[in-house]
Amino acid sequence: MSEHYSHLLIPDNIAFAPQPAQVTAFLDGLAKLGSAPLEATIQIAKLSGKVRTGRNAFTGETITIPAREFVTLENLDAVSGGLDGLREYILFFSGKGPAERPPFKLYLPSDRKWRSEVSTEFFYEVNFNLGESSVSMSEAARTSPCASQGCDATFRNPWNNETIKVPKAACAHFWIEFKFGNWLVPRIERSLDLLPPEILALATESFGMSFAQGCHFG
């Protein structure tokens, strides 16, 4: 059974959709900070114009899901061109950790006193998500249609299942995820403000606004 921790950056502006050059600037800056995945590959998942048909296991109802195609990019220089004109996408920047300057320390769930940081090689990915419309960021309703703009987002602390509320982060049209290897979790107590100031400053500089932080574990 796989359980992956994702740390979210959620823009202050619910309707924000970045320009391709802004995504490139953030990735380039993350690499210069030494905080990007190592030996990374770059892929874009975009709508193919086709649909997949299936059946709801509970109701027997036929459902259709938009199909995606995956495009591999050679390097960061190709990101802006690859995203140009897309109204919905997921950009995957996938590689290995730990980075030279990791976003934060990671621990195994058995290490409940955070005594031994994981330093062996693990999966590490930064992905950028642009939806067709705003969706929920709260963990219980994640990526469902947004029904509570301007409200608090609610997330679950994976260490103790306690709820953490993040003001005005309930919905987003665009968001960033830092995703890590199976069963690797950062130290979380009462706040999700975990990313270092230099990464937050890079996000603000690249996209022209502040970001809240959230999480998902599952």
C-alpha atoms as a printed R data frame, in Angstrom:
    type eleno elety resid chain resno       x      y       z
1   ATOM     1    CA   MET     A     1   0.000  0.000   0.000
2   ATOM     2    CA   SER     A     2   1.420  3.375  -1.024
3   ATOM     3    CA   GLU     A     3   0.921  6.594   0.924
4   ATOM     4    CA   HIS     A     4   2.555  9.747  -0.413
5   ATOM     5    CA   TYR     A     5   2.803 13.119   1.311
6   ATOM     6    CA   SER     A     6   2.194 16.178  -0.864
7   ATOM     7    CA   HIS     A     7   2.858 19.713   0.359
8   ATOM     8    CA   LEU     A     8   0.728 22.345  -1.378
9   ATOM     9    CA   LEU     A     9   1.328 25.940  -2.365
10  ATOM    10    CA   ILE     A    10  -2.045 27.657  -2.829
11  ATOM    11    CA   PRO     A    11  -2.209 31.152  -4.391
12  ATOM    12    CA   ASP     A    12  -3.950 33.999  -2.559
13  ATOM    13    CA   ASN     A    13  -5.917 34.711  -5.746
14  ATOM    14    CA   ILE     A    14  -8.412 31.863  -6.309
15  ATOM    15    CA   ALA     A    15  -8.766 32.606 -10.031
16  ATOM    16    CA   PHE     A    16  -5.015 32.917 -10.717
17  ATOM    17    CA   ALA     A    17  -3.666 31.103 -13.790
18  ATOM    18    CA   PRO     A    18   0.064 31.582 -14.440
19  ATOM    19    CA   GLN     A    19   1.799 32.497 -17.641
20  ATOM    20    CA   PRO     A    20   4.069 29.686 -18.906
21  ATOM    21    CA   ALA     A    21   7.151 31.858 -18.342
22  ATOM    22    CA   GLN     A    22   6.224 32.166 -14.653
23  ATOM    23    CA   VAL     A    23   6.243 28.395 -14.208
24  ATOM    24    CA   THR     A    24   9.638 28.226 -15.935
25  ATOM    25    CA   ALA     A    25  10.983 30.989 -13.683
26  ATOM    26    CA   PHE     A    26   9.924 29.117 -10.542
27  ATOM    27    CA   LEU     A    27  11.448 25.834 -11.687
28  ATOM    28    CA   ASP     A    28  14.662 27.551 -12.736
29  ATOM    29    CA   GLY     A    29  14.851 29.350  -9.392
30  ATOM    30    CA   LEU     A    30  14.191 26.141  -7.480
31  ATOM    31    CA   ALA     A    31  17.075 24.476  -9.306
32  ATOM    32    CA   LYS     A    32  19.378 27.417  -8.520
33  ATOM    33    CA   LEU     A    33  18.430 27.154  -4.837
34  ATOM    34    CA   GLY     A    34  19.458 23.491  -4.902
35  ATOM    35    CA   SER     A    35  15.920 22.465  -3.893
36  ATOM    36    CA   ALA     A    36  14.719 20.845  -7.130
37  ATOM    37    CA   PRO     A    37  14.513 17.072  -7.736
38  ATOM    38    CA   LEU     A    38  17.771 15.525  -8.915
39  ATOM    39    CA   GLU     A    39  18.083 13.828 -12.329
40  ATOM    40    CA   ALA     A    40  14.614 15.135 -13.151
41  ATOM    41    CA   THR     A    41  12.412 14.341 -16.114
42  ATOM    42    CA   ILE     A    42   9.717 16.763 -17.292
43  ATOM    43    CA   GLN     A    43   6.286 15.712 -18.532
44  ATOM    44    CA   ILE     A    44   3.054 17.533 -19.321
45  ATOM    45    CA   ALA     A    45  -0.292 15.788 -18.954
46  ATOM    46    CA   LYS     A    46  -2.817 17.601 -21.125
47  ATOM    47    CA   LEU     A    47  -6.289 16.888 -22.435
48  ATOM    48    CA   SER     A    48  -6.186 14.792 -25.595
49  ATOM    49    CA   GLY     A    49  -9.662 15.681 -26.864
50  ATOM    50    CA   LYS     A    50 -10.751 12.067 -26.308
51  ATOM    51    CA   VAL     A    51 -12.706 10.496 -23.468
52  ATOM    52    CA   ARG     A    52 -12.515  7.233 -21.570
53  ATOM    53    CA   THR     A    53 -15.740  5.376 -20.799
54  ATOM    54    CA   GLY     A    54 -16.267  3.266 -17.719
55  ATOM    55    CA   ARG     A    55 -18.910  2.075 -15.309
56  ATOM    56    CA   ASN     A    56 -19.574  3.287 -11.769
57  ATOM    57    CA   ALA     A    57 -18.912  0.263  -9.543
58  ATOM    58    CA   PHE     A    58 -21.637  1.294  -7.072
59  ATOM    59    CA   THR     A    59 -24.465  2.492  -9.341
60  ATOM    60    CA   GLY     A    60 -23.708  0.716 -12.613
61  ATOM    61    CA   GLU     A    61 -24.026  4.065 -14.351
62  ATOM    62    CA   THR     A    62 -21.846  4.682 -17.433
63  ATOM    63    CA   ILE     A    63 -19.385  7.512 -16.890
64  ATOM    64    CA   THR     A    64 -16.999  9.334 -19.209
65  ATOM    65    CA   ILE     A    65 -13.697 10.863 -18.182
66  ATOM    66    CA   PRO     A    66 -11.581 13.193 -20.326
67  ATOM    67    CA   ALA     A    67  -8.447 11.348 -21.474
68  ATOM    68    CA   ARG     A    68  -4.984 12.863 -21.139
69  ATOM    69    CA   GLU     A    69  -1.895 12.528 -23.261
70  ATOM    70    CA   PHE     A    70   1.618 12.794 -21.844
71  ATOM    71    CA   VAL     A    71   4.320 14.829 -23.542
72  ATOM    72    CA   THR     A    72   7.955 14.559 -22.442
73  ATOM    73    CA   LEU     A    73  10.079 17.703 -22.582
74  ATOM    74    CA   GLU     A    74  13.835 17.700 -23.062
75  ATOM    75    CA   ASN     A    75  14.725 20.443 -20.596
76  ATOM    76    CA   LEU     A    76  13.516 23.547 -18.739
77  ATOM    77    CA   ASP     A    77  13.891 25.667 -21.876
78  ATOM    78    CA   ALA     A    78  11.019 23.690 -23.426
79  ATOM    79    CA   VAL     A    79   8.550 24.274 -20.574
80  ATOM    80    CA   SER     A    80   7.133 27.631 -21.695
81  ATOM    81    CA   GLY     A    81   6.533 26.399 -25.237
82  ATOM    82    CA   GLY     A    82   5.006 23.173 -23.973
83  ATOM    83    CA   LEU     A    83   2.494 25.004 -21.755
84  ATOM    84    CA   ASP     A    84   1.661 27.757 -24.221
85  ATOM    85    CA   GLY     A    85  -2.043 27.844 -25.048
86  ATOM    86    CA   LEU     A    86  -3.070 25.137 -22.556
87  ATOM    87    CA   ARG     A    87  -6.075 25.950 -20.376
88  ATOM    88    CA   GLU     A    88  -5.702 22.832 -18.236
89  ATOM    89    CA   TYR     A    89  -2.612 20.733 -17.470
90  ATOM    90    CA   ILE     A    90  -0.386 19.007 -14.950
91  ATOM    91    CA   LEU     A    91   3.348 19.580 -15.321
92  ATOM    92    CA   PHE     A    92   5.473 16.925 -13.606
93  ATOM    93    CA   PHE     A    93   9.085 17.680 -12.635
94  ATOM    94    CA   SER     A    94  10.037 14.255 -11.290
95  ATOM    95    CA   GLY     A    95  13.312 12.925  -9.981
96  ATOM    96    CA   LYS     A    96  15.154 11.919  -6.842
97  ATOM    97    CA   GLY     A    97  15.690 13.281  -3.375
98  ATOM    98    CA   PRO     A    98  17.118 14.404  -1.132
99  ATOM    99    CA   ALA     A    99  17.925 17.640  -2.920
100 ATOM   100    CA   GLU     A   100  21.073 19.575  -2.052
101 ATOM   101    CA   ARG     A   101  18.878 21.923   0.009
102 ATOM   102    CA   PRO     A   102  15.652 19.974   0.723
103 ATOM   103    CA   PRO     A   103  12.410 21.900   1.247
104 ATOM   104    CA   PHE     A   104  12.228 20.304   4.702
105 ATOM   105    CA   LYS     A   105  13.376 17.206   6.557
106 ATOM   106    CA   LEU     A   106  11.460 13.958   6.075
107 ATOM   107    CA   TYR     A   107  10.809 11.129   8.523
108 ATOM   108    CA   LEU     A   108   9.261  7.666   8.585
109 ATOM   109    CA   PRO     A   109   5.890  7.375  10.387
110 ATOM   110    CA   SER     A   110   7.500  5.095  12.995
111 ATOM   111    CA   ASP     A   111   9.830  7.933  14.023
112 ATOM   112    CA   ARG     A   112   7.225  9.834  16.028
113 ATOM   113    CA   LYS     A   113   9.802 11.938  17.893
114 ATOM   114    CA   TRP     A   114  11.535 12.997  14.640
115 ATOM   115    CA   ARG     A   115  14.940 11.716  15.681
116 ATOM   116    CA   SER     A   116  16.287 10.355  12.385
117 ATOM   117    CA   GLU     A   117  15.918 12.312   9.136
118 ATOM   118    CA   VAL     A   118  15.607 10.119   6.018
119 ATOM   119    CA   SER     A   119  18.764 10.620   3.972
120 ATOM   120    CA   THR     A   120  18.628  7.658   1.577
121 ATOM   121    CA   GLU     A   121  17.459  8.109  -2.019
122 ATOM   122    CA   PHE     A   122  13.708  8.589  -2.521
123 ATOM   123    CA   PHE     A   123  11.162  9.760  -5.089
124 ATOM   124    CA   TYR     A   124  10.758 13.556  -5.227
125 ATOM   125    CA   GLU     A   125   8.482 15.502  -7.555
126 ATOM   126    CA   VAL     A   126   7.273 19.068  -7.973
127 ATOM   127    CA   ASN     A   127   4.107 19.340 -10.026
128 ATOM   128    CA   PHE     A   128   2.067 22.290 -11.276
129 ATOM   129    CA   ASN     A   129  -1.691 21.945 -11.643
130 ATOM   130    CA   LEU     A   130  -3.956 24.194 -13.699
131 ATOM   131    CA   GLY     A   131  -7.623 23.245 -13.648
132 ATOM   132    CA   GLU     A   132 -10.431 24.193 -15.977
133 ATOM   133    CA   SER     A   133 -12.115 25.841 -12.991
134 ATOM   134    CA   SER     A   134 -11.477 26.364  -9.279
135 ATOM   135    CA   VAL     A   135 -11.524 23.233  -7.124
136 ATOM   136    CA   SER     A   136 -11.410 22.480  -3.417
137 ATOM   137    CA   MET     A   137  -8.043 22.300  -1.689
138 ATOM   138    CA   SER     A   138  -9.369 20.870   1.590
139 ATOM   139    CA   GLU     A   139  -8.259 17.287   2.049
140 ATOM   140    CA   ALA     A   140 -11.721 15.757   2.531
141 ATOM   141    CA   ALA     A   141 -13.058 17.273  -0.719
142 ATOM   142    CA   ARG     A   142  -9.820 17.550  -2.645
143 ATOM   143    CA   THR     A   143 -10.209 18.602  -6.323
144 ATOM   144    CA   SER     A   144 -14.019 18.560  -6.067
145 ATOM   145    CA   PRO     A   145 -15.806 21.599  -7.534
146 ATOM   146    CA   CYS     A   146 -15.238 24.635  -5.360
147 ATOM   147    CA   ALA     A   147 -18.193 25.402  -3.062
148 ATOM   148    CA   SER     A   148 -16.623 27.704  -0.468
149 ATOM   149    CA   GLN     A   149 -14.525 30.455  -2.031
150 ATOM   150    CA   GLY     A   150 -12.766 32.704   0.451
151 ATOM   151    CA   CYS     A   151 -13.229 30.248   3.336
152 ATOM   152    CA   ASP     A   152 -10.675 28.335   5.365
153 ATOM   153    CA   ALA     A   153  -9.180 25.129   4.002
154 ATOM   154    CA   THR     A   154  -9.005 22.127   6.325
155 ATOM   155    CA   PHE     A   155  -6.168 19.612   6.253
156 ATOM   156    CA   ARG     A   156  -5.272 16.549   8.312
157 ATOM   157    CA   ASN     A   157  -2.040 16.284  10.257
158 ATOM   158    CA   PRO     A   158  -0.803 12.811   9.192
159 ATOM   159    CA   TRP     A   159   0.969 12.321  12.531
160 ATOM   160    CA   ASN     A   160  -2.106 12.587  14.760
161 ATOM   161    CA   ASN     A   161  -5.120 13.117  12.426
162 ATOM   162    CA   GLU     A   162  -5.833 16.502  14.001
163 ATOM   163    CA   THR     A   163  -7.384 19.161  11.761
164 ATOM   164    CA   ILE     A   164  -5.308 22.154  10.683
165 ATOM   165    CA   LYS     A   165  -7.176 25.139   9.250
166 ATOM   166    CA   VAL     A   166  -5.533 27.483   6.734
167 ATOM   167    CA   PRO     A   167  -7.302 30.827   6.219
168 ATOM   168    CA   LYS     A   168  -8.700 31.700   2.776
169 ATOM   169    CA   ALA     A   169  -7.145 28.674   1.062
170 ATOM   170    CA   ALA     A   170 -10.287 26.626   0.423
171 ATOM   171    CA   CYS     A   171 -10.151 26.783  -3.391
172 ATOM   172    CA   ALA     A   172  -7.692 27.253  -6.239
173 ATOM   173    CA   HIS     A   173  -7.572 27.317 -10.021
174 ATOM   174    CA   PHE     A   174  -3.791 26.699  -9.954
175 ATOM   175    CA   TRP     A   175  -1.590 25.141  -7.290
176 ATOM   176    CA   ILE     A   176   1.848 23.584  -6.794
177 ATOM   177    CA   GLU     A   177   2.618 20.275  -5.079
178 ATOM   178    CA   PHE     A   178   5.872 19.016  -3.564
179 ATOM   179    CA   LYS     A   179   5.451 15.235  -3.509
180 ATOM   180    CA   PHE     A   180   7.720 12.739  -1.784
181 ATOM   181    CA   GLY     A   181   8.489  9.028  -1.603
182 ATOM   182    CA   ASN     A   182   6.284  6.393  -0.036
183 ATOM   183    CA   TRP     A   183   5.592  6.931   3.678
184 ATOM   184    CA   LEU     A   184   7.905  9.944   4.034
185 ATOM   185    CA   VAL     A   185   6.427 12.797   6.064
186 ATOM   186    CA   PRO     A   186   7.818 16.136   7.347
187 ATOM   187    CA   ARG     A   187   7.579 17.172  10.978
188 ATOM   188    CA   ILE     A   188   4.163 18.785  11.464
189 ATOM   189    CA   GLU     A   189   2.860 20.109  14.737
190 ATOM   190    CA   ARG     A   190   0.176 22.833  14.670
191 ATOM   191    CA   SER     A   191   1.050 24.647  11.457
192 ATOM   192    CA   LEU     A   192   1.681 23.800   7.814
193 ATOM   193    CA   ASP     A   193   4.055 26.729   7.309
194 ATOM   194    CA   LEU     A   194   6.958 24.390   6.605
195 ATOM   195    CA   LEU     A   195   8.690 25.651   3.453
196 ATOM   196    CA   PRO     A   196  11.792 27.797   3.946
197 ATOM   197    CA   PRO     A   197  11.602 31.582   3.328
198 ATOM   198    CA   GLU     A   198  13.708 31.368   0.163
199 ATOM   199    CA   ILE     A   199  11.201 29.029  -1.570
200 ATOM   200    CA   LEU     A   200   8.245 31.184  -0.489
201 ATOM   201    CA   ALA     A   201  10.060 34.304  -1.715
202 ATOM   202    CA   LEU     A   202  10.776 32.567  -5.032
203 ATOM   203    CA   ALA     A   203   7.075 31.717  -5.440
204 ATOM   204    CA   THR     A   204   6.062 35.302  -4.708
205 ATOM   205    CA   GLU     A   205   8.674 36.694  -7.083
206 ATOM   206    CA   SER     A   206   7.862 34.213  -9.877
207 ATOM   207    CA   PHE     A   207   4.068 34.440  -9.737
208 ATOM   208    CA   GLY     A   208   3.538 37.930  -8.304
209 ATOM   209    CA   MET     A   209   1.543 36.943  -5.222
210 ATOM   210    CA   SER     A   210   1.702 35.225  -1.847
211 ATOM   211    CA   PHE     A   211   0.888 31.565  -1.260
212 ATOM   212    CA   ALA     A   212  -0.692 29.611   1.592
213 ATOM   213    CA   GLN     A   213   0.509 26.113   2.453
214 ATOM   214    CA   GLY     A   214  -1.523 22.938   2.743
215 ATOM   215    CA   CYS     A   215  -0.992 19.181   2.587
216 ATOM   216    CA   HIS     A   216  -2.396 15.863   1.478
217 ATOM   217    CA   PHE     A   217  -1.376 12.397   2.631
218 ATOM   218    CA   GLY     A   218  -2.742  9.356   0.891
